[in-house]
Amino acid sequence: MKRRTIIYVIMLFVAVTTVNAQSVTKIHENDIMNQFLTMETGAGALTPAAYYNTFHKSYQRDANVRNKLIYRTSVMAAVNEEKAPAEKIDSDYVARAKIEALNIESRSKATDITWFSEKAKINGKLEIFNRNISRIVTSGGTSEDYRTWRNIYNCIETAIKYTQDSYLDMGQRKKEFLAIYRDIIKRNNLLVQQLQVWRGGKRAQELLANKTKIQRISSTKVVAQNALRRWQTAFGTDGTATGR
């Protein structure tokens, strides 16, 4: 019974509190409202005047002029002036981003079709170049010659790798691959000429070491006649003479 009484008292207290809370009305403070209007728009009047004349006289003199509305208006005007340039910058960046996305796609190694079109041609010449480098020592070159040409070969391989990984479009990358291809051919031709020189020197050394007499296939007279005919043919190609 006692416990039930306590519950009833608590319920009654809550009900009374709820009624009082709902019956509270908003109290309008005219002085506070005027101060708020003065600060925000400059339209209010600071009251009570005696209080502001005594404690905030300097503020009271120009409070209506230093309101926030003036600053808001100036800020909005400045924002509106910057809106058009900002939108243009945004549009330019969006357009540039689209172009750069295409650039990234065309420069990606995964989508590079240039290497696939030039791969067989370059690797074929590179393999020939590698085989000729392997013949340097057997043809009469030194180990230093071999290291020099091997370094050239390694540099070309590095150039191919960096061209594949470079941030270039397909046109620029193809141009670089073709330049590497021409360089391989040029250096391979130089190496072939050098191999012939080394082989000739090696053969001469072997002949001297064995004291072998060189046997002519043709006589001196036949060699001279053949040389004369070749000279006449070559001289007659420009139209100034006719070979006989």
GROMACS elastic network, one bead per residue, 0.5 to 0.9 nm:
[ bonds ]
;  ai    aj funct       b0    kb
    1     4     6  0.51440   500
    1     5     6  0.63366   500
    1     6     6  0.88652   500
    2     5     6  0.51293   500
    2     6     6  0.64686   500
    2     7     6  0.88820   500
    3     6     6  0.52226   500
    3     7     6  0.64782   500
    3     8     6  0.88537   500
    4     7     6  0.51388   500
    4     8     6  0.63482   500
    4     9     6  0.87732   500
    5     8     6  0.51201   500
    5     9     6  0.62931   500
    5    10     6  0.87593   500
    6     9     6  0.51040   500
    6    10     6  0.62795   500
    6    11     6  0.86958   500
    7    10     6  0.51690   500
    7    11     6  0.62304   500
    7    12     6  0.86285   500
    8    11     6  0.51293   500
    8    12     6  0.61370   500
    8    13     6  0.86301   500
    9    12     6  0.51282   500
    9    13     6  0.62057   500
    9    14     6  0.87315   500
   10    13     6  0.51032   500
   10    14     6  0.62816   500
   10    15     6  0.86840   500
   11    14     6  0.51875   500
   11    15     6  0.62278   500
   11    16     6  0.87188   500
   12    15     6  0.51258   500
   12    16     6  0.62288   500
   12    17     6  0.86113   500
   13    16     6  0.52438   500
   13    17     6  0.61589   500
   13    18     6  0.86352   500
   14    17     6  0.51192   500
   14    18     6  0.61546   500
   14    19     6  0.87105   500
   15    18     6  0.51565   500
   15    19     6  0.63042   500
   15    20     6  0.87379   500
   16    19     6  0.51956   500
   16    20     6  0.62627   500
   16    21     6  0.86266   500
   17    20     6  0.51793   500
   17    21     6  0.61338   500
   17    22     6  0.86854   500
   18    21     6  0.50869   500
   18    22     6  0.62470   500
   18    23     6  0.86567   500
   19    22     6  0.52181   500
   19    23     6  0.62153   500
   19    24     6  0.89396   500
   20    23     6  0.50784   500
   20    24     6  0.64767   500
   21    24     6  0.55503   500
   22    25     6  0.80893   500
   28    32     6  0.85144   500
   28    33     6  0.80239   500
   29    32     6  0.53985   500
   29    33     6  0.62382   500
   29    34     6  0.87781   500
   30    34     6  0.61611   500
   30    35     6  0.86133   500
   30    47     6  0.84638   500
   31    34     6  0.51810   500
   31    35     6  0.62320   500
   31    36     6  0.86427   500
   31    45     6  0.84364   500
   31    46     6  0.70631   500
   31    47     6  0.54486   500
   31    48     6  0.70226   500
   32    35     6  0.50912   500
   32    36     6  0.61507   500
   32    37     6  0.86680   500
   32    46     6  0.87114   500
   32    47     6  0.83780   500
   33    36     6  0.50798   500
   33    37     6  0.62129   500
   33    38     6  0.85789   500
   33    44     6  0.79427   500
   34    37     6  0.51089   500
   34    38     6  0.60518   500
   34    39     6  0.85995   500
   34    43     6  0.81408   500
   34    45     6  0.54435   500
   34    46     6  0.59761   500
   34    47     6  0.71582   500
   35    38     6  0.50758   500
   35    39     6  0.62494   500
   35    40     6  0.86503   500
   35    44     6  0.65073   500
   35    45     6  0.68394   500
   35    46     6  0.55692   500
   35    47     6  0.75267   500
   36    39     6  0.52409   500
   36    40     6  0.61015   500
   36    41     6  0.83599   500
   36    42     6  0.89231   500
   36    44     6  0.75339   500
   37    40     6  0.51406   500
   37    41     6  0.55395   500
   37    42     6  0.61130   500
   37    43     6  0.58198   500
   37    45     6  0.79433   500
   37    67     6  0.87119   500
   38    41     6  0.57120   500
   38    43     6  0.54579   500
   38    45     6  0.63825   500
   38    46     6  0.71764   500
   38    63     6  0.66498   500
   38    64     6  0.55823   500
   38    65     6  0.87616   500
   38    66     6  0.87319   500
   38    67     6  0.64833   500
   38    68     6  0.88730   500
   39    42     6  0.59775   500
   39    43     6  0.85380   500
   39    44     6  0.80783   500
   39    63     6  0.70034   500
   39    64     6  0.71554   500
   39    66     6  0.74850   500
   39    68     6  0.62095   500
   39    69     6  0.83923   500
   40    43     6  0.82079   500
   40    44     6  0.89132   500
   40    64     6  0.89829   500
   40    67     6  0.53824   500
   40    69     6  0.58441   500
   40    70     6  0.89709   500
   41    44     6  0.76334   500
   41    64     6  0.76007   500
   41    65     6  0.88879   500
   41    67     6  0.55803   500
   41    68     6  0.62843   500
   41    69     6  0.50706   500
   41    70     6  0.78269   500
   42    45     6  0.82237   500
   42    63     6  0.70786   500
   42    65     6  0.62831   500
   42    66     6  0.74348   500
   42    67     6  0.52444   500
   42    68     6  0.79693   500
   42    69     6  0.75941   500
   42    70     6  0.89329   500
   43    64     6  0.67540   500
   43    67     6  0.89576   500
   44    64     6  0.74910   500
   45    48     6  0.89477   500
   45    49     6  0.87138   500
   45    64     6  0.80936   500
   46    49     6  0.63313   500
   46    52     6  0.72351   500
   46    60     6  0.71064   500
   46    63     6  0.85553   500
   47    50     6  0.77560   500
   47    51     6  0.74389   500
   47    52     6  0.72679   500
   48    51     6  0.55701   500
   48    52     6  0.68016   500
   48    53     6  0.88509   500
   49    52     6  0.52740   500
   49    53     6  0.59613   500
   49    54     6  0.84728   500
   49    60     6  0.87518   500
   50    53     6  0.50974   500
   50    54     6  0.61021   500
   50    55     6  0.86360   500
   51    54     6  0.52458   500
   51    55     6  0.60865   500
   51    56     6  0.75044   500
   51    57     6  0.87441   500
   52    55     6  0.52799   500
   52    57     6  0.55139   500
   52    58     6  0.87572   500
   52    59     6  0.80313   500
   52    60     6  0.63595   500
   53    56     6  0.59432   500
   53    58     6  0.83522   500
   53    60     6  0.72980   500
   54    57     6  0.62674   500
   55    58     6  0.87873   500
   56    59     6  0.53389   500
   56    60     6  0.61085   500
   56    61     6  0.88594   500
   57    60     6  0.50512   500
   57    61     6  0.64380   500
   58    61     6  0.54134   500
   58    62     6  0.73131   500
   58    63     6  0.85179   500
   59    62     6  0.59457   500
   59    63     6  0.54825   500
   60    63     6  0.52638   500
   60    64     6  0.79399   500
   61    64     6  0.79374   500
   61    65     6  0.88124   500
   62    65     6  0.52285   500
   62    66     6  0.62685   500
   62    67     6  0.89500   500
   63    66     6  0.52210   500
   63    67     6  0.65383   500
   64    67     6  0.57956   500
   65    68     6  0.89915   500
   65    70     6  0.80564   500
   66    69     6  0.85026   500
   66    70     6  0.73835   500
   66    71     6  0.84883   500
   67    70     6  0.61271   500
   67    71     6  0.74741   500
   68    71     6  0.52294   500
   68    72     6  0.61046   500
   68    73     6  0.85702   500
   69    73     6  0.60185   500
   69    74     6  0.85818   500
   70    73     6  0.51611   500
   70    74     6  0.62811   500
   70    75     6  0.86166   500
   71    74     6  0.51460   500
   71    75     6  0.60522   500
   71    76     6  0.85030   500
   72    75     6  0.50912   500
   72    76     6  0.60357   500
   72    77     6  0.85108   500
   73    76     6  0.51438   500
   73    77     6  0.61264   500
   73    78     6  0.86165   500
   74    77     6  0.50772   500
   74    78     6  0.62004   500
   74    79     6  0.85878   500
   75    78     6  0.50803   500
   75    79     6  0.60900   500
   75    80     6  0.85700   500
   76    80     6  0.60513   500
   76    81     6  0.85664   500
   77    80     6  0.51225   500
   77    81     6  0.62888   500
   77    82     6  0.87745   500
   78    81     6  0.51154   500
   78    82     6  0.63953   500
   78    83     6  0.86941   500
   79    82     6  0.51103   500
   79    83     6  0.60316   500
   80    83     6  0.50169   500
   80    84     6  0.74936   500
   81    84     6  0.67647   500
   81    85     6  0.78699   500
   82    85     6  0.55317   500
   82    86     6  0.59584   500
   82    87     6  0.85804   500
   83    86     6  0.50831   500
   83    87     6  0.61073   500
   83    88     6  0.86236   500
   84    87     6  0.51675   500
   84    88     6  0.62419   500
   84    89     6  0.86625   500
   85    88     6  0.50195   500
   85    89     6  0.61263   500
   85    90     6  0.85283   500
   86    89     6  0.50582   500
   86    90     6  0.60930   500
   86    91     6  0.85720   500
   87    91     6  0.61097   500
   87    92     6  0.85389   500
   88    91     6  0.50334   500
   88    92     6  0.60751   500
   88    93     6  0.85345   500
   89    92     6  0.50233   500
   89    93     6  0.60968   500
   89    94     6  0.85443   500
   90    93     6  0.51419   500
   90    94     6  0.61542   500
   90    95     6  0.86248   500
   91    94     6  0.50873   500
   91    95     6  0.61420   500
   91    96     6  0.84642   500
   92    95     6  0.51483   500
   92    96     6  0.59933   500
   92    97     6  0.84471   500
   93    97     6  0.59200   500
   93    98     6  0.85946   500
   94    97     6  0.50065   500
   94    98     6  0.63608   500
   94    99     6  0.87769   500
   95    98     6  0.52169   500
   95    99     6  0.64065   500
   95   100     6  0.86629   500
   96    99     6  0.50672   500
   96   100     6  0.60275   500
   96   101     6  0.84876   500
   97   100     6  0.50077   500
   97   101     6  0.60339   500
   97   102     6  0.86748   500
   98   101     6  0.50818   500
   98   102     6  0.64824   500
   98   103     6  0.87029   500
   99   102     6  0.51923   500
   99   103     6  0.62338   500
   99   104     6  0.87086   500
  100   104     6  0.60277   500
  100   105     6  0.84501   500
  101   104     6  0.51191   500
  101   105     6  0.62244   500
  101   106     6  0.86719   500
  102   105     6  0.50410   500
  102   106     6  0.61380   500
  102   107     6  0.84653   500
  103   106     6  0.51345   500
  103   107     6  0.59318   500
  103   108     6  0.83992   500
  103   168     6  0.85978   500
  103   169     6  0.70110   500
  104   107     6  0.50574   500
  104   108     6  0.58945   500
  104   167     6  0.80763   500
  104   169     6  0.85192   500
  105   108     6  0.52604   500
  105   109     6  0.87418   500
  105   110     6  0.86677   500
  105   111     6  0.69728   500
  105   112     6  0.89996   500
  106   109     6  0.83886   500
  106   111     6  0.66035   500
  106   112     6  0.70578   500
  106   168     6  0.81477   500
  106   169     6  0.57202   500
  106   170     6  0.65364   500
  107   110     6  0.86583   500
  107   111     6  0.74986   500
  107   112     6  0.69998   500
  107   165     6  0.88789   500
  107   166     6  0.78626   500
  107   167     6  0.56291   500
  107   168     6  0.53580   500
  107   170     6  0.66768   500
  107   173     6  0.87274   500
  108   111     6  0.55076   500
  108   112     6  0.62698   500
  108   165     6  0.82073   500
  108   166     6  0.88127   500
  108   167     6  0.75901   500
  108   168     6  0.85224   500
  108   169     6  0.84436   500
  109   112     6  0.50575   500
  109   113     6  0.86665   500
  109   164     6  0.65277   500
  109   165     6  0.64824   500
  109   166     6  0.84745   500
  109   167     6  0.89244   500
  110   113     6  0.85561   500
  112   115     6  0.64569   500
  112   116     6  0.75439   500
  112   164     6  0.82783   500
  112   169     6  0.87725   500
  112   170     6  0.68742   500
  112   173     6  0.89575   500
  113   116     6  0.51896   500
  113   117     6  0.63462   500
  113   118     6  0.88048   500
  113   170     6  0.76675   500
  114   117     6  0.52368   500
  114   118     6  0.62638   500
  114   119     6  0.82110   500
  114   170     6  0.62124   500
  114   171     6  0.81752   500
  114   173     6  0.70362   500
  114   174     6  0.57025   500
  114   177     6  0.83219   500
  115   118     6  0.50904   500
  115   119     6  0.52651   500
  115   120     6  0.88673   500
  115   164     6  0.74549   500
  115   173     6  0.83113   500
  115   174     6  0.75512   500
  115   177     6  0.77048   500
  116   119     6  0.51752   500
  116   120     6  0.76570   500
  117   120     6  0.73522   500
  117   121     6  0.82368   500
  118   121     6  0.54791   500
  118   122     6  0.61524   500
  118   123     6  0.85014   500
  118   174     6  0.79752   500
  118   177     6  0.72291   500
  118   178     6  0.79624   500
  118   181     6  0.88039   500
  119   122     6  0.53675   500
  119   123     6  0.59262   500
  119   124     6  0.83369   500
  119   177     6  0.89374   500
  120   123     6  0.52656   500
  120   124     6  0.59082   500
  120   125     6  0.86974   500
  121   124     6  0.52636   500
  121   125     6  0.65224   500
  121   126     6  0.86322   500
  121   181     6  0.78639   500
  122   125     6  0.53895   500
  122   126     6  0.60396   500
  122   127     6  0.86020   500
  122   177     6  0.80384   500
  122   178     6  0.84835   500
  122   180     6  0.80027   500
  122   181     6  0.56358   500
  122   184     6  0.80994   500
  123   127     6  0.59936   500
  123   128     6  0.86456   500
  124   127     6  0.52296   500
  124   128     6  0.64984   500
  124   129     6  0.87412   500
  125   128     6  0.51365   500
  125   129     6  0.61646   500
  125   130     6  0.85813   500
  125   181     6  0.76502   500
  125   184     6  0.67604   500
  125   185     6  0.69044   500
  125   188     6  0.83359   500
  126   130     6  0.60982   500
  126   131     6  0.86896   500
  126   153     6  0.80848   500
  126   156     6  0.87536   500
  126   157     6  0.87436   500
  126   181     6  0.85197   500
  126   184     6  0.66860   500
  126   185     6  0.85568   500
  126   188     6  0.86977   500
  127   131     6  0.62595   500
  127   132     6  0.87097   500
  128   131     6  0.51517   500
  128   132     6  0.63245   500
  128   133     6  0.86856   500
  128   188     6  0.79312   500
  129   132     6  0.52116   500
  129   133     6  0.62651   500
  129   134     6  0.87754   500
  129   153     6  0.78656   500
  129   184     6  0.73690   500
  129   185     6  0.81943   500
  129   187     6  0.81354   500
  129   188     6  0.54609   500
  129   189     6  0.89330   500
  129   191     6  0.82074   500
  130   133     6  0.50847   500
  130   134     6  0.63899   500
  130   135     6  0.89814   500
  130   150     6  0.81697   500
  130   153     6  0.72994   500
  130   188     6  0.89390   500
  131   134     6  0.50734   500
  131   135     6  0.66518   500
  132   135     6  0.51226   500
  132   136     6  0.68109   500
  132   188     6  0.77376   500
  132   191     6  0.72831   500
  132   192     6  0.71779   500
  132   195     6  0.81162   500
  133   136     6  0.54491   500
  133   137     6  0.84790   500
  133   146     6  0.66895   500
  133   149     6  0.65515   500
  133   150     6  0.68615   500
  133   153     6  0.86277   500
  133   188     6  0.88679   500
  133   191     6  0.77033   500
  134   137     6  0.72636   500
  134   138     6  0.81267   500
  134   146     6  0.77982   500
  134   150     6  0.89093   500
  135   138     6  0.53783   500
  135   139     6  0.59120   500
  135   140     6  0.87461   500
  135   141     6  0.85760   500
  135   146     6  0.88573   500
  135   195     6  0.78511   500
  136   139     6  0.52292   500
  136   140     6  0.65280   500
  136   141     6  0.51084   500
  136   142     6  0.74366   500
  136   143     6  0.83044   500
  136   145     6  0.74000   500
  136   146     6  0.60698   500
  136   149     6  0.89375   500
  136   191     6  0.87236   500
  136   194     6  0.88261   500
  136   195     6  0.65713   500
  136   198     6  0.81664   500
  137   140     6  0.53590   500
  137   142     6  0.57906   500
  137   143     6  0.65909   500
  137   145     6  0.81256   500
  137   146     6  0.68386   500
  138   141     6  0.71136   500
  138   199     6  0.86092   500
  139   195     6  0.62284   500
  139   196     6  0.79701   500
  139   197     6  0.88328   500
  139   198     6  0.57300   500
  139   199     6  0.50286   500
  139   200     6  0.87501   500
  139   202     6  0.71628   500
  140   195     6  0.78951   500
  140   197     6  0.87601   500
  140   199     6  0.59755   500
  140   200     6  0.87348   500
  140   201     6  0.74234   500
  140   202     6  0.56314   500
  141   144     6  0.81153   500
  141   145     6  0.60277   500
  141   146     6  0.71559   500
  141   194     6  0.88451   500
  141   195     6  0.77952   500
  141   198     6  0.60882   500
  141   199     6  0.85776   500
  142   145     6  0.51175   500
  142   146     6  0.64369   500
  142   147     6  0.88358   500
  143   147     6  0.62465   500
  143   148     6  0.86439   500
  144   147     6  0.51032   500
  144   148     6  0.62134   500
  144   149     6  0.87652   500
  145   148     6  0.51426   500
  145   149     6  0.63625   500
  145   150     6  0.85035   500
  146   149     6  0.53802   500
  146   150     6  0.59875   500
  146   151     6  0.85844   500
  147   151     6  0.60651   500
  147   152     6  0.86470   500
  148   151     6  0.52689   500
  148   152     6  0.65190   500
  148   153     6  0.88938   500
  149   153     6  0.63054   500
  149   154     6  0.87092   500
  149   191     6  0.82987   500
  150   154     6  0.62310   500
  150   155     6  0.86278   500
  151   154     6  0.50042   500
  151   155     6  0.61321   500
  151   156     6  0.86705   500
  152   155     6  0.50902   500
  152   156     6  0.63653   500
  152   157     6  0.88045   500
  152   187     6  0.87385   500
  153   156     6  0.52101   500
  153   157     6  0.64146   500
  153   158     6  0.87630   500
  153   184     6  0.85996   500
  154   157     6  0.50862   500
  154   158     6  0.62015   500
  154   159     6  0.86136   500
  155   158     6  0.50329   500
  155   159     6  0.61308   500
  155   160     6  0.86892   500
  156   160     6  0.63033   500
  156   161     6  0.87433   500
  156   180     6  0.72252   500
  156   183     6  0.85863   500
  156   184     6  0.77269   500
  157   160     6  0.51435   500
  157   161     6  0.63555   500
  157   162     6  0.87802   500
  158   161     6  0.50734   500
  158   162     6  0.61648   500
  158   163     6  0.84633   500
  159   162     6  0.52454   500
  159   163     6  0.60152   500
  159   164     6  0.85899   500
  159   180     6  0.77372   500
  160   163     6  0.51373   500
  160   164     6  0.62628   500
  160   165     6  0.88029   500
  160   176     6  0.87113   500
  160   177     6  0.72505   500
  160   180     6  0.75174   500
  161   164     6  0.51754   500
  161   165     6  0.64069   500
  161   166     6  0.86133   500
  162   165     6  0.50219   500
  162   166     6  0.57849   500
  163   166     6  0.50418   500
  163   167     6  0.83664   500
  163   168     6  0.81377   500
  163   173     6  0.66711   500
  163   176     6  0.71005   500
  163   177     6  0.75232   500
  164   167     6  0.85667   500
  164   168     6  0.87856   500
  164   173     6  0.76425   500
  165   168     6  0.85922   500
  166   169     6  0.89715   500
  166   173     6  0.81431   500
  167   173     6  0.87744   500
  168   171     6  0.79199   500
  168   172     6  0.58477   500
  168   173     6  0.57371   500
  169   172     6  0.54689   500
  169   173     6  0.60604   500
  169   174     6  0.85596   500
  170   173     6  0.50325   500
  170   174     6  0.59620   500
  170   175     6  0.85097   500
  171   174     6  0.52129   500
  171   175     6  0.62829   500
  171   176     6  0.88219   500
  172   175     6  0.50431   500
  172   176     6  0.63714   500
  172   177     6  0.87827   500
  173   176     6  0.51130   500
  173   177     6  0.62535   500
  173   178     6  0.86789   500
  174   177     6  0.50629   500
  174   178     6  0.61717   500
  174   179     6  0.85709   500
  175   178     6  0.52427   500
  175   179     6  0.62564   500
  175   180     6  0.87684   500
  176   179     6  0.50164   500
  176   180     6  0.62612   500
  176   181     6  0.86104   500
  177   180     6  0.50653   500
  177   181     6  0.61373   500
  177   182     6  0.87156   500
  178   182     6  0.62133   500
  178   183     6  0.85325   500
  179   182     6  0.52111   500
  179   183     6  0.61886   500
  179   184     6  0.87191   500
  180   184     6  0.62028   500
  180   185     6  0.87663   500
  181   184     6  0.52059   500
  181   185     6  0.64810   500
  181   186     6  0.87710   500
  182   185     6  0.51752   500
  182   186     6  0.61778   500
  182   187     6  0.86490   500
  183   186     6  0.50535   500
  183   187     6  0.60903   500
  183   188     6  0.83884   500
  184   187     6  0.52867   500
  184   188     6  0.59375   500
  184   189     6  0.85492   500
  185   188     6  0.50970   500
  185   189     6  0.61457   500
  185   190     6  0.86853   500
  186   189     6  0.52791   500
  186   190     6  0.64197   500
  186   191     6  0.87561   500
  187   190     6  0.50567   500
  187   191     6  0.61726   500
  187   192     6  0.86535   500
  188   192     6  0.61386   500
  188   193     6  0.86596   500
  189   192     6  0.50742   500
  189   193     6  0.62995   500
  189   194     6  0.86057   500
  190   193     6  0.52133   500
  190   194     6  0.62102   500
  190   195     6  0.86305   500
  191   195     6  0.60254   500
  191   196     6  0.86340   500
  192   196     6  0.63449   500
  192   197     6  0.87551   500
  193   196     6  0.51896   500
  193   197     6  0.64365   500
  193   198     6  0.87785   500
  194   197     6  0.50049   500
  194   198     6  0.61756   500
  194   199     6  0.85439   500
  195   198     6  0.50404   500
  195   199     6  0.60287   500
  195   200     6  0.84765   500
  196   199     6  0.50433   500
  196   200     6  0.60365   500
  196   201     6  0.85203   500
  197   200     6  0.50970   500
  197   201     6  0.61449   500
  197   202     6  0.84854   500
  198   201     6  0.51050   500
  198   202     6  0.59991   500
  198   203     6  0.84926   500
  199   203     6  0.59853   500
  199   204     6  0.84764   500
  200   203     6  0.50743   500
  200   204     6  0.60987   500
  200   205     6  0.85659   500
  201   204     6  0.50735   500
  201   205     6  0.61744   500
  201   206     6  0.86290   500
  202   205     6  0.51151   500
  202   206     6  0.62535   500
  202   207     6  0.87201   500
  203   206     6  0.50372   500
  203   207     6  0.61989   500
  203   208     6  0.85849   500
  204   207     6  0.50863   500
  204   208     6  0.61206   500
  204   209     6  0.84418   500
  205   208     6  0.50947   500
  205   209     6  0.59704   500
  205   210     6  0.85293   500
  206   210     6  0.60868   500
  206   211     6  0.82446   500
  206   212     6  0.85529   500
  207   210     6  0.51216   500
  207   211     6  0.56045   500
  207   212     6  0.52239   500
  207   213     6  0.77463   500
  207   214     6  0.83480   500
  208   212     6  0.67082   500
  208   213     6  0.89039   500
  209   212     6  0.79862   500
  210   213     6  0.89971   500
  216   219     6  0.67993   500
  216   220     6  0.85150   500
  218   221     6  0.81560   500
  218   222     6  0.61964   500
  218   223     6  0.64294   500
  219   222     6  0.53482   500
  219   223     6  0.62786   500
  219   224     6  0.86963   500
  220   223     6  0.50896   500
  220   224     6  0.61521   500
  220   225     6  0.86785   500
  221   224     6  0.51399   500
  221   225     6  0.62218   500
  221   226     6  0.86369   500
  222   225     6  0.51146   500
  222   226     6  0.61306   500
  222   227     6  0.85324   500
  223   226     6  0.52027   500
  223   227     6  0.61834   500
  223   228     6  0.86899   500
  224   227     6  0.50603   500
  224   228     6  0.61784   500
  224   229     6  0.87294   500
  225   228     6  0.50550   500
  225   229     6  0.62825   500
  225   230     6  0.86674   500
  226   229     6  0.52123   500
  226   230     6  0.62498   500
  226   231     6  0.86323   500
  227   230     6  0.51287   500
  227   231     6  0.61621   500
  227   232     6  0.86624   500
  228   231     6  0.50744   500
  228   232     6  0.61675   500
  228   233     6  0.86332   500
  229   232     6  0.50817   500
  229   233     6  0.61479   500
  229   234     6  0.85693   500
  229   243     6  0.74383   500
  229   244     6  0.77995   500
  230   233     6  0.51758   500
  230   234     6  0.61468   500
  230   235     6  0.84991   500
  230   243     6  0.89810   500
  231   234     6  0.51687   500
  231   235     6  0.59649   500
  231   236     6  0.85051   500
  231   243     6  0.84266   500
  232   235     6  0.50781   500
  232   236     6  0.60555   500
  232   237     6  0.88282   500
  232   241     6  0.80722   500
  232   242     6  0.72007   500
  232   244     6  0.71713   500
  233   236     6  0.52425   500
  233   237     6  0.65933   500
  233   242     6  0.75059   500
  233   243     6  0.53299   500
  233   244     6  0.82821   500
  234   237     6  0.55608   500
  234   238     6  0.80951   500
  234   243     6  0.83409   500
  235   238     6  0.66044   500
  235   239     6  0.81114   500
  235   240     6  0.75267   500
  235   241     6  0.65558   500
  235   242     6  0.76305   500
  235   243     6  0.74858   500
  236   239     6  0.55551   500
  236   240     6  0.61886   500
  236   243     6  0.57131   500
  237   240     6  0.78279   500
  237   241     6  0.78784   500
  237   242     6  0.79610   500
  237   243     6  0.89075   500
  238   241     6  0.76067   500
  239   242     6  0.71883   500
